Amino acid sequence: MTDTPAPASGAPLRLFNSLTRQLEPFAPVHPGEARVYSCGPTVYNYPHIGNMRAYVFADTLGRTLTYKGYKLTHVINITDVGHLTDDADAGEDKLEKAAAERAQSIWDIARHYTEAYWADIKALNIRQPAHWSIATDYVPQMIDFAKAIADRHCYELDSGLYFDTTSVANYGRLARHGTDEGESRIDPVDGKRHPADFAIWRKTPPGETRQMEWDSPWGRGAPGWHLECSVMSEALLGFPFDIHTGGIDHREIHHPNEIAQNQAHSCSADSGARMWMHNNFLVERSGKMSKSSGEFLRLQLLIDKGYHPLAYRLMCLQAHYRSELEFSWEGLGAALTRLKRLVMGVAPVRDIPAAAVEDRRLTDLLDKFDAAISDDLNTSVALTLLEDVIAMKKTDAGQKRAAIGTIDAVLGIGLLDLLREDLRIRPKAATITDEEIETALARRKEARAAKDFATSDKLRDELIAAGVEVMDGDPLGWDWRLEN
């Protein structure tokens, strides 16, 4: 029961282009269309919540483009081969390493973690892209792409085919390599002509066998991680396309290498995408963001502790995508409380038919929302405007519902489909069942009716000890007390 976004109008959409480090008006390559490519996960392990911030951002961008009236084609890739343990083109293939450590089929590992990632996508109310591009489906195209640039831009070593980064203009300008503002440097590796050169094709070492390997003009082996995204974005969106997104960590090595390949293939200075957009890091001080930490912070852990996944989406929306966001359980708890208030505020109009918005107070708030979301996706301001709409009194319920639907279609919280009961997630560690809670509450109600306050207080204390918050006078009756 989701409302259709408003048609294109209002403020011009301006987005921050990492390539120029400037806000720029969105000017689509193809009129009326928006073509977007987002770097997806490497499916050797579960994604942590920091990884998922990138897809909340990309989804918000896609929803905004739809709201502004563009026909959206969004591609997210699945990396199931070629991504090494060091982004600077060193180490083992992440999936090959995981398969060897677990004595499992690499295909089974990739399938399992791809499905886990898709489950997180669904839980966060992230829309399905037009295409999920699976890297191993495009290996023949990758070989053809590499053959097309090999003579002018690559050289061969015993370990594989390498791209000569001096063969294209302004290599590394996205990351500001070679300048005082450069965010990173790439350590030298023996055998390469230049420290920043990277593998286009990695040969299988003599005497070894990979689970994923293919024949190529440079020997049997596997494609480089950077090559994959260039090939899949060109195949599905065409060069140039509109926007390439990813985490800010991709801005330093992966995306500059994509750009170099795209320049080589197009025989031009074109980067492949008109705009490159990056979300900032999610920071967690205890070190549990790392996948090597054991119980690392994945979405399922949040759910196991009793937090609805959309509380995490709301937490992301409360900060600008280009701002560093610090994760804490207290912050997540505050986001869950805010989400509950939003759901409660929407409840009176949820089942009211939407009506054309004519109330001047509502149209003014929608204009402010349009200005905020058109200003490089200012979701924190958009959220406060949503709350202003929900809080508005003495206005037509159908118009109010329509205004809520317009804003929520962009923010992607799904308020018109959520009930308070949906937010009551049972913690994995809970020692009492919902049925036992309801039984205790019924006994407590009887005790109170009989003015047996000693029994009533005893039952309440027992519920509190079991992690249950009793809410007298609230139609919901009770909720879990979440403590971390």
N, C-alpha and C positions, 0 to 999 in steps of 0.2 A: 504494500500500500504506500508507494512512494510517488510524490508529486513530480510532475514534469518541470524542469527548471525554466526560468524566464527566458524569453528570446534574447538574442544579442542586442545590446543597447548599453547606454550609460558610459561610464568612464572607459578610456582606452586601456587595454591590458598591457601592463609594463612588468617585465621580468628581469631578474639579474642574470647577466651573461658572464659566466666565469672566465670566458675567453678574453673579454675586454675589461672585466671587473667593473662593469657599469650596468645601471638599469637601462633597458632598451624596450621600445614598443614592440609588441609581438606582431610581426609581419609575415604571414604564412607564405611558404614557397608556392603552394597551390591555393588559390583563393577559396575561402570557405572551408578549407581542410586544415587539420593539425595532425602531423605525423610525429610520433614520439617513441623513442627507444630508451628503455631502462635496463641497466646492467642488473641481471638477476643473480641468484645464489649459486655458489659452488656446492653441489649436493653430496658432500662427504660427511656431513654432520647436521644436526639440527640448527636452524638459524637462531641467534640470540636476539633479544629485543632491540639491541642497537642496530642489527641488520634490518630488522623490520621497520625501523623509523624511515628508511629510504623508500619503502613501498607505501607507507602512509603518505609521505610527501608526494611521491609520483602519482598516487591515486588522487590526492587533493588537486594537483596540477591538472590531471586529466578531467576531473569533475568540473574544474573551473573553465577549462577550454570548452567542454560541452555546454556549460551554463552560458558562456559567451557566444554560443551559436555555431561553433565549429564542428565539423564532422571529424571525430577523433579516430585515428588508427594508432593504437598503442601496442607496442611489442615489448615483452619481457623475456629475456633468454634464461635458459637453464644450462649452467656449465657443468657438464658431466665428463669432461676430459680437458687436459691441457693446463689447468691452473696449478701453478707450482706452490710449494710451501713458503716460498719467499716471493713477494710480488715483484721484486727487482730481478726476476728471471733466474733464480737459483733454487736448488733443492729438488725434491721429488714432486711428482704429480700428486696432488692431494688425494684424489680418488684411488690411484694405484697404491699409495701408502696405506690408506684406510683399509683397502681390500686385503693387503698383505698382513696387516696387523690383526685383522679379524678373521682371516682365513675364509673369506666370503667372496662370492661373485661380485665383481665391480658393478655389474648391471643391476644386481639385486640391491646393493647399497644405494646406487643412484636412484632407483625406483622408490625405495623406502623413504629417503630423505626428501625427494621431490614431493611425494604425497604428504609428508609432514609439513613441508613449506606451504603447499596448497591449502592444507587445513588451517594454518595460521592466517593465510590470506583471507579465507572465508570468515574466520573468527573476528578479524579486524574490519569486516565489512568493506574490504577492498574489491573494487569491481574487477571482473575478468577482463584481461586485455584482448585485443583482437587476435593476437597470436602469442602462444608460448613457443619460443623457438629453442629446440633442443640441439645442443652443439653437435652431437654425433650424427644428427640427421643431415648435416651440411658439410661433412668432410670432403666430398668430391668438389664442391664449390670452393672450399678453402684451398685445396690443391691448385685449382685453376687460378684463383686470385694470386696465390704465391708465384705461380709460373709467370703470370703477367708482369710482375714487378721484379722478378729475381735478377734478370740480366742487368738492369740499371741501378738497382737499389740494395741488392743482397750479396752476400758472400758465404761460402760454405766452409765449415770446420768439421772436424771428426764428429763433433757432437750434434751437428745439424746445420740448418740454414739460418743465417743471421741477417737482420736488417741493419744497414749502415745509416745511422741517424744523421750523418753529415750530408747525406744525399738529398735531403729535403730542406726547404727554407724554414728558419725559425723553429727548429725542433725544441720542444719543451716550453713553448710560450704560454701554454695553459697553466703550467706549474710555476712559471717565472724562473725556469732554470737559467743560470748564468747571470742573474741579477741579485741585487741586495735583498729583494723581497721574495726570492725563491724559497719555497717551503721545504724542499727536500733536495738531497743529493743522492746519486746512485753510485754505490761502491764499485770499484773496478773489479772485473772478473778476468782471469787469465784466458788468453786465446782470442779475445775479441779485439777488434781494431780500436774501438772507443768504449769507454766505460758504460755509456748509455745504450749501446747496441743491444738488441733483444732478439730472441729466437722466434722465427716464423715457423720453423718445423724442427722438432727435436727427434733425432735418430734414436732408436732403441740401441743401447750399448751392446757391444759384442758379447755373446754368451747369455744375454738376458732375453726374457720374453715378457711383454706387457699383455695384460688382459685386453687393453684397447690399443690396437696398432693397425696401421694401414700402409700399403705400398705407396711410394711417391718417387718423383725423380731424384730425390736426395736420400733415398733409402727408406727402409721400413721404420715407422715411428708414429708420432702423433703431432697434431698442430699445436702451435703456441696459443696461449690464452688470449693474447691481444688480437690475433688474427681472427678469432671466432666472431668477436663482436663487429668488426669491420664487415665481415662477409654477411652475417645475418641481418645487420641493419640495412645494408645495401640491397640485399635480396628481397627484403620484405617492405622496405620503405622507399628505396631509391635514393641516390645522392643527387643533390643535397636534400636532407629532410629537415624538419623544423627544430626539434629539441632532443638532446641526449641528456639523460639524467643518471645520477649515481651518488654514492656517498663521497664525502670530501676526500677520503683516502684514495679514491680513483683519480683524483685531480693531479696527483703527483707522478704516477708512472703509467698506469693502465690507459687512461684517456689520452695523454700525450703520445703514447705509442699507437693507439688507434688512429689519431689524427695523422701521424707520420705515414702510416699505411694508406690512409685515404688520400693523402696528397700524392703519394707515389702512384696509386692506382688511377687517379683522375688526371694525372700529369698537370696538376695545378696547385695553388696554395689553399684550395678549399679544404676545410676541416672535416667535411662530411655532414655536419649538422650546423645549422645557422646559430643555434644557441646551445651552450653547455651549462647545465644547472646541477648544483651539488648541495645536498643537505649536510649540515654539520653533525658532529659526533653526539651520541648519547654517552654521558660519562657516569660511571658508577665507581665509587671510591674504594669499595672493598676488594676489587679485583675479580668479581664474579662475572664480569662481562666476557672474560676469556673462556674459550671453549676447552681449554686445558685445565680449568679450575674444578672439574668434577660437576658439582651442582651449579652449572652456569645459568645465567638469567635468560631462560627461554620463555616463550609465552605460556607454555603449559605449566611452568612453575608458578607463574602468577595465578593461573586458574586454580592450581592445586592449593594455593594459599587462600582461595576464596574471592579473588578479584575478577570481576567480569573483564574480558579482553577489551571491550570498548572503553573501559576506564583508561587503559593504556593509550588507545587512539586519542582520547580526549586530552590526556597528558601531553601528547605530541602536539596537538593543535593549540595548546595553551602557549606554546613558544613559537617564535618565527623559525622556519625551517633552516635559515642560515645561522641561527644562534645555537651555541652549544647548550645542550639540555642535560641537566644533572638528574639522574634517577635516584630516588629514595623511596622507601616504603611509605614514609609519611606523605611524600608528594603524590604517590599513587593513591593512597587512602583519601587525600583531599580531592583528587580527580574523581574518585568513585563517588564521594559525597556530592560533588557538583553534578555528576551524571544523574544521580538519584533525584536531585532537585529539578533538573531539566525534564526528566521523565514524568515526575509528579506535576510539573507545570504544564506539560503538553496534554496530560490525561483528559482534561475536560473538553478538549476540542478534537481528540484523536479520531473519533467516529463521526464527526460533523462533515458533511460534504464541503469541499473547497469552493470558494466563491471568488469572483474577480476582486482584486484588491483596489479599493477606491478611497478608503479612509486615509486622509492626508497624513495622519501621524504614522500609519503603517508604510505608506509610500515613501515618506521621508526616511524612515529606518531602512527600507530596502535600498534606497539610493545610497545611504551611508555604507550599507553592507557591500553594495556593488563597488563603491570607491575603495573600500578596504581590501576586498579580495582581488581587485584589479591592480592594487599597489603591491605587486610581488607577493601575492598570497598572504596577506596579513590576517592570519586566522585568529590570532589572539583578540584583535579588535572585532572580528566577525562574530566570535563567540559572545562577547559582551552585548553586541547588537541583537543576537538571537535571544539572549536573556531579557533584553528590553522588550522585544516583541512578545515573549511569553508572559511577561509581567504586566502588559498593557491591559487596563481595565476599560469597561464601557465601550467595547468595540464589537463589531459583528464577528461571531464565532467562525463562520465560514471564511471570512477574509483573513482572520488571524491564523486559521489553520493553513491557508494557502501561503501566507508569508513565512510561516514556520517551515512548510514543505520546501519552499524555494531555497531558503538558507541551508536547511539540513541536507538537501540534495547535493550541495557543494561540500559541506563539511563531512558528510558521510557517516554521521553517528547512527542514523536509522531510528530517530526518536519516534516516528509515527508507527513503528513496528515493535517498540519495546514496552514491556510492562515492568512494574517494580519487582514483581516476582521473578522476572527473568534475571534481575541483577543479584538475586540471592543465591550465590554460588556456594555449594557445600565445600568447606575446606577438606582436603584429603586427610588431615590429621584429626578431624572431628571424631569424638567418641560417642556421639548421640545421633540418632536418626531423626529425620523430619517427623516421622510418626510418633516417636517418643516425646518429641518437643510438643506436638499438638496434644498428646495425652496429658502431659504435665500442665499445659496451659488450661486445659479443660478442668482438671482437678483444682487448679488455682482459682479459676472462675467460680467454681462451686464453693470453695473455701471462703472466698471474699463475700459471696452472696449470703453465706451462713455467718458472716462476721468473725470467721476463724482466721484472724490476721496472723497468728503465729504460724499456722500451716501455710498460708499464702506467702509470707515472707520466706519461709524455709524453701518452698518450691522455687521461688524467684532466685534465691541464693544458689540453689543447686543448678539452675539453668545458667546463671552467670558463670559458675565454676566450669560448666561444660562448654563455655564459649558462646552462649546465646544471650542476645540483648532482648529483654522483654520490653515491648513498647505499648504500654497501657493507653487506650484511647485512639491508637492508630489502626486503621482498617487492616494493614498488613500484619499487625500483631506481634511479630518478632523478626529478628534478623541475626545474622552471625556477627559476633564481635571479633574483628580481625586484628590480630596482634602479631608483630614480626620483630 
